[in-house]
């Protein structure tokens, strides 16, 4: 019987698989946020710029990945541990990411956007804009968790690359936190 501190690794020298998955997911979510930043800016009525929004979105995407994302990874691993479905496994992870990040995005992103645009004299997001955010977050979750399922086998032995990518996501999140705090401070 394995101990509760035992973790899966591709090899003895590689990083834990779930850690690599989380870093891959965080990087993929940040890339998705970069691509979708102009959409969010348009939804906000041009109340903020794309680069600051990208950083703020990275804050919440990385926060999701390193908290709720780990729980989703653990849940998928636990539920599929005894199943012999290696070809379907990336799609199971993708479905978990779709559901998880869509729920997170529907709850967090509209609240964050409204907390910026309403004090600045803008109008709250419409129901269709919130639906668009949910669809966008669902797509980002699907893509990022799919990559999180297929890439760790290739990346787990590249410790430096994974650690640098993890640090980069944390730096983006910290910068996003600084931007968001400065924005809220200026609006109050």
GIJO-V581465 format. One line per field, one symbol per residue. phi: phi as a letter, one per 30 degrees, with the letter a starting at -180 (. if undefined). A space follows every 10 residues. Layout:
phi: ???
This chain:
phi: .dddcdbdbd bddddeeddd eddedddddd dddddceddd ddddiidbcd dddedddded ddddddbded dddddddddc ecdcbedcee dddddddedd dddddddcdd dddddcdddd jdcdeddddd dddddddddd dddddddddc ceddcddcee dddddddddd dddddddddd dddddddc
